[in-house]
Amino acid sequence: MKPKLRNPFVIGGYVSSEYFCDRRIESQELLSAILNSRNTAIISPRRMGKTGLIQHCFHSPEIKKDFYPFFIDIYSTGSLKEFVFILGKEIFDSLKPKGRKVIDHFFNVISSLRPAFKLDMATGSPIFDIGVGEIAKPEYSLEQIFTYLESSDRPCVVAIDEFQQIARYPEKNIEAILRTHIQKCTNTTFIFAGSRHHMMQNIFFSHSRPFYQSVSLINLGSIDLKEYQKFIQRHMKHGEKVIGNELVERIYNLFEGHTWYIQHIFHRLYASMEKGEVCTSRIIDHCIESTVNSFEPMFEGILSLLPERQKEVIYAIAKERKAREVTSFNFIRKHGLKSASTVQSALRQLLEKEFLTRENDFYLIDDRFFSLWIAEKFGTGYSV
């Protein structure tokens, strides 16, 4: 039985196909890749819906019935040890409901992680409890994990989100290590999702890299506006609330089709409207302001840690929304910046910290809510 939600605009993870918008073509392509043992790379900007697409496919009847799906997000990892820990824990947590026999087999094969197996003192249920520093030989543990996946009684699917992070690990040969294991797999299919376009392109399409031409590619763009309008109208109508397509388009354009931000705004909008109420621009303005300001403590914390020159560049780019020729005389004079060299240095550091992103010839703040908050506090405001 499908769950029914009080608020249909989900912001806390995948629920069911009823609350998942469109992505029919991409879903069919990814499902076909999994069912035909074809490794796939998904590249899109952050918060465009990669995770939702993968989870949507993992919840399809074909995958749930015949596969063991595993999903990890390695964005916060910084070493092979952490990668092994997260992957091992995900497999353990996924298998735990299947009983002690399955867990024993897991640790018999992955013997190097055996110390992680504990029993909860209160419930008696098995838990995965090991410090990252206790993984003494991560390469050996990784090899055992691949051995386990290949010995599984069902085909496995491993999705690794923010896969470009491996390029920043201190282990210089990590791509070669992973590629060596992966190319031997006959029982496991891999999905590599990433949000840093140039890094993912380099990993999979540079001749000198181990993963060169080893995947099929899905470039994930924005959901079509008309599809989003139908999705939103359907759920609004079901809740006996009314919104015009032109207002849906306004929110869509403000966030350039980025799913995560749009869902947040409509989640708050739906919650704020009464049955029978008709949405207005004023209601939308209030919802955008409330949503953006709910992140204010985090944004203030970010700014407090940035040097003055980097903050000045952030402010300037937020005022422009999309900024080009940021080291030009005109841009520097317009925003009261110091010099082209200081702007260039600040840009490099902000890109490395992933506060900024570059699209074609434009620089923009990676977090759209952060950009709107800065524009409201220090510049032009958030409305369109």
C-alpha positions in Angstrom: 0.0 0.0 0.0 1.4 3.4 -1.1 2.0 5.9 1.7 -0.2 9.0 1.7 1.5 12.1 2.9 0.1 15.3 4.4 2.5 17.2 2.2 3.1 15.8 -1.3 6.2 17.9 -2.0 8.8 15.6 -0.4 12.1 17.1 0.8 13.3 14.2 3.0 14.1 11.4 0.6 12.3 9.2 -1.8 8.8 7.9 -0.8 7.1 6.4 -3.9 6.5 7.0 -7.6 3.4 9.1 -6.7 5.6 11.8 -5.3 8.3 11.6 -7.9 8.1 14.0 -10.9 8.7 12.8 -14.4 12.2 11.5 -15.3 10.5 8.8 -17.5 13.3 8.7 -20.1 16.1 8.8 -17.6 14.5 6.1 -15.5 14.0 3.8 -18.5 17.6 4.3 -19.5 19.0 3.7 -16.0 16.8 0.6 -15.5 17.9 -0.8 -18.8 21.5 -0.3 -17.8 21.1 -2.1 -14.5 19.1 -5.0 -16.0 21.7 -5.4 -18.7 24.8 -5.1 -16.4 25.9 -1.9 -17.9 27.9 0.5 -15.6 26.6 4.1 -15.8 27.8 7.6 -14.9 25.1 10.2 -14.1 26.4 13.8 -14.3 24.3 16.8 -13.2 24.6 19.9 -11.1 24.1 19.3 -7.4 20.5 19.1 -6.2 19.1 18.4 -9.6 17.7 15.0 -8.6 20.4 12.4 -9.1 19.7 10.7 -5.8 15.9 10.7 -6.4 16.4 9.1 -9.8 18.6 6.4 -8.5 16.2 5.7 -5.5 13.2 5.7 -7.9 14.9 3.0 -10.0 15.9 1.0 -6.9 12.2 1.0 -5.8 11.0 -0.4 -9.2 9.6 -3.9 -9.0 12.3 -5.4 -11.2 15.1 -4.2 -8.9 13.4 -4.9 -5.6 12.5 -8.5 -6.6 15.8 -9.6 -8.2 18.6 -7.4 -7.0 20.4 -6.2 -3.9 20.7 -2.4 -4.3 23.2 -0.4 -2.3 23.5 3.4 -2.3 26.3 5.5 -0.7 27.1 9.2 -0.8 30.8 9.8 -0.5 30.7 13.6 -0.6 32.0 13.9 3.0 34.7 11.3 2.6 38.4 12.1 2.3 40.2 8.8 2.1 39.9 5.2 1.0 39.4 4.2 4.7 36.3 6.3 4.9 35.1 4.9 1.5 35.5 1.4 2.7 33.7 2.2 6.0 30.7 3.8 4.3 30.4 1.0 1.7 30.8 -1.8 4.3 28.2 -0.2 6.6 25.7 0.3 3.8 25.9 -3.4 2.8 25.6 -4.4 6.5 22.6 -2.2 7.1 20.9 -3.4 3.9 21.4 -7.0 4.8 20.6 -6.8 8.5 16.8 -7.3 8.1 17.6 -10.6 6.4 18.8 -12.3 9.6 21.8 -13.5 11.5 22.8 -16.1 9.0 23.2 -13.5 6.3 25.2 -11.2 8.6 27.5 -14.1 9.6 28.2 -14.8 5.9 28.9 -11.1 5.4 31.6 -11.0 8.1 33.0 -14.5 7.2 33.8 -13.1 3.7 34.8 -9.7 4.9 36.9 -10.9 7.8 38.9 -7.7 8.1 35.7 -5.9 9.3 34.7 -8.6 11.7 35.6 -6.4 14.7 32.7 -4.1 13.5 30.1 -6.8 14.4 28.5 -6.0 17.7 25.2 -6.8 19.4 23.2 -3.9 20.8 23.1 -4.3 24.6 19.5 -3.1 24.8 17.9 -4.9 21.8 20.3 -7.7 21.1 20.2 -6.8 17.4 23.4 -6.7 15.3 25.1 -3.3 14.8 28.1 -2.1 12.7 30.4 -0.5 15.2 34.0 0.2 14.1 36.0 3.4 14.0 37.4 4.5 10.6 40.9 4.4 12.1 40.4 0.7 13.0 40.3 -0.2 9.3 44.0 -1.1 9.2 44.2 -2.3 5.6 41.6 -0.5 3.5 42.7 -2.0 0.2 42.4 -5.5 1.6 39.0 -4.7 3.1 37.9 -3.3 -0.2 39.0 -6.5 -2.0 36.9 -8.5 0.4 33.9 -6.3 -0.1 34.1 -7.0 -3.8 34.5 -10.7 -3.1 31.3 -10.6 -1.1 29.4 -8.7 -3.8 30.4 -11.3 -6.4 29.5 -14.2 -4.1 26.0 -12.8 -3.4 23.0 -15.0 -4.2 21.5 -12.1 -6.2 22.9 -9.6 -8.6 24.0 -6.4 -6.8 23.8 -2.8 -7.8 26.1 -0.3 -6.1 25.4 3.4 -6.6 28.1 5.8 -5.5 27.0 9.5 -5.3 29.4 12.3 -5.6 31.9 9.9 -7.1 34.3 12.7 -8.2 35.3 12.9 -4.5 37.7 9.9 -5.1 40.0 12.2 -7.1 40.7 14.1 -3.9 41.7 11.1 -1.9 45.4 11.1 -0.8 45.8 7.6 -2.2 47.2 8.4 -5.7 46.1 5.1 -7.2 42.6 4.8 -6.0 41.0 5.0 -9.4 43.2 2.2 -10.7 42.4 0.1 -7.6 38.6 0.5 -8.0 38.8 0.0 -11.8 40.7 -3.2 -11.4 38.1 -4.6 -9.0 35.1 -3.3 -11.0 36.1 -4.7 -14.4 36.3 -8.2 -12.9 32.7 -8.0 -11.6 30.1 -10.2 -13.3 27.5 -10.1 -10.5 27.6 -6.4 -9.7 26.6 -3.3 -11.7 27.8 0.2 -10.7 26.2 3.7 -10.9 28.6 6.6 -10.6 26.8 9.9 -9.9 28.6 13.2 -9.7 27.9 16.9 -9.6 31.3 18.3 -10.7 31.1 18.1 -14.4 34.7 18.7 -15.3 36.0 16.2 -12.7 33.5 13.5 -13.8 34.4 14.1 -17.4 38.1 13.8 -16.6 37.6 10.5 -14.7 35.5 8.8 -17.4 36.6 10.4 -20.7 40.3 11.2 -20.3 42.5 8.8 -22.2 45.0 8.6 -19.3 42.5 7.7 -16.6 41.7 4.1 -15.5 37.9 4.6 -16.0 38.3 5.8 -19.5 35.2 4.8 -21.6 34.1 2.3 -19.0 30.5 3.6 -18.6 27.4 4.7 -20.5 26.5 8.4 -19.7 23.3 10.1 -18.5 23.5 13.9 -18.4 20.7 14.9 -16.0 19.2 18.3 -16.8 16.2 20.1 -15.4 12.8 18.5 -15.5 10.7 20.0 -18.3 8.6 23.0 -17.0 5.4 21.6 -18.4 5.9 18.3 -16.6 6.6 20.1 -13.4 3.5 22.2 -13.8 1.4 19.1 -14.3 3.0 17.4 -11.2 2.4 20.5 -9.0 -1.1 21.1 -10.3 -2.1 17.5 -9.6 -1.0 17.6 -6.0 -2.4 21.0 -5.4 -5.7 20.0 -6.8 -5.7 16.9 -4.6 -5.2 19.1 -1.6 -8.0 21.4 -2.8 -5.5 24.3 -3.3 -5.1 26.5 -6.4 -2.1 27.9 -8.1 -1.7 29.3 -11.6 0.8 27.9 -14.0 2.5 31.3 -14.3 3.4 31.2 -10.6 4.7 27.7 -10.9 6.9 29.0 -13.8 8.1 31.9 -11.7 9.5 29.6 -9.0 10.8 27.2 -11.6 12.7 30.0 -13.4 14.0 31.5 -10.1 15.8 28.2 -9.4 16.5 27.2 -13.0 14.7 23.9 -12.7 16.8 22.7 -9.7 14.6 20.0 -8.1 15.7 20.3 -4.5 15.1 24.0 -4.3 11.7 23.9 -6.0 10.6 21.1 -3.8 11.5 23.1 -0.7 9.5 26.1 -1.8 6.4 24.1 -2.7 6.7 22.1 0.5 6.4 25.3 2.5 3.8 26.8 0.1 1.6 23.8 0.4 1.8 23.8 4.2 1.0 27.5 4.4 -2.2 27.4 2.2 -5.7 26.5 3.4 -8.1 24.3 1.5 -9.8 26.4 -1.2 -7.1 29.1 -1.1 -5.8 30.6 -4.3 -2.0 31.2 -4.3 -0.8 34.8 -5.0 2.6 36.3 -5.7 2.6 37.7 -2.2 2.2 34.3 -0.7 5.1 33.0 -2.9 7.3 35.9 -1.8 6.6 35.1 1.8 7.4 31.4 1.3 10.7 32.1 -0.5 11.7 34.5 2.2 10.8 32.2 5.0 12.5 29.2 3.4 15.7 31.1 2.6 15.8 32.7 6.1 15.4 29.3 7.7 19.0 28.6 6.7 20.3 31.9 8.0 22.3 30.6 11.0 24.2 28.2 8.6 24.8 31.0 6.1 26.0 33.4 8.8 28.4 30.7 10.0 29.8 30.2 6.5 30.4 33.9 6.0 32.1 34.2 9.4 34.8 31.7 8.2 35.6 33.4 4.9 38.4 35.9 4.5 37.3 39.5 3.6 38.4 39.3 -0.1 36.5 36.1 -0.7 33.4 37.6 0.9 33.6 40.6 -1.3 33.7 38.4 -4.4 30.8 36.3 -3.1 28.7 39.5 -2.5 29.5 40.7 -6.0 28.5 37.5 -7.7 25.3 37.2 -5.7 24.3 40.7 -6.8 24.8 39.6 -10.5 23.2 36.2 -9.9 25.3 35.0 -12.8 28.6 36.9 -13.2 30.9 36.9 -16.2 34.3 38.6 -16.8 34.7 38.9 -13.1 38.4 40.0 -13.4 37.6 42.8 -15.8 38.1 46.4 -15.0 34.3 47.1 -15.3 33.3 44.4 -12.9 36.0 45.3 -10.4 35.0 49.0 -10.4 31.3 48.3 -10.3 31.6 46.2 -7.2 34.4 48.0 -5.4 36.9 45.1 -5.6 40.6 45.5 -5.0 42.3 44.1 -8.1 42.1 41.5 -10.8 44.8 39.4 -9.0 43.0 39.4 -5.7 39.7 38.5 -7.4 41.4 35.7 -9.3 42.9 34.3 -6.0 39.5 34.5 -4.3 37.8 32.8 -7.2 40.2 29.9 -7.1 39.8 29.4 -3.4 36.0 29.7 -3.5 35.8 27.1 -6.4 38.0 24.7 -4.4 35.8 25.1 -1.4 32.7 24.6 -3.7 31.0 27.8 -2.7 31.1 28.8 -6.3 30.6 26.9 -9.5 31.3 27.8 -13.1 28.9 27.2 -16.0 30.3 28.1 -19.4 31.5 31.7 -19.0 29.5 32.4 -15.9 30.3 32.2 -12.2 27.5 31.6 -9.7 27.0 30.7 -6.0 26.6 26.9 -5.8 23.8 27.0 -3.2 20.9 29.0 -4.7 19.3 29.7 -1.3 22.7 31.1 -0.1 22.8 33.3 -3.2 19.3 34.6 -2.6 20.1 35.2 1.1 23.2 37.2 0.3 21.4 39.2 -2.4 18.7 40.1 0.1 21.1 41.0 2.9 23.7 42.8 0.9 22.3 43.6 -2.5 19.4 43.4 -4.8 16.8 41.2 -3.1 15.5 37.7 -3.9 12.4 38.4 -6.1 12.2 38.0 -9.9 
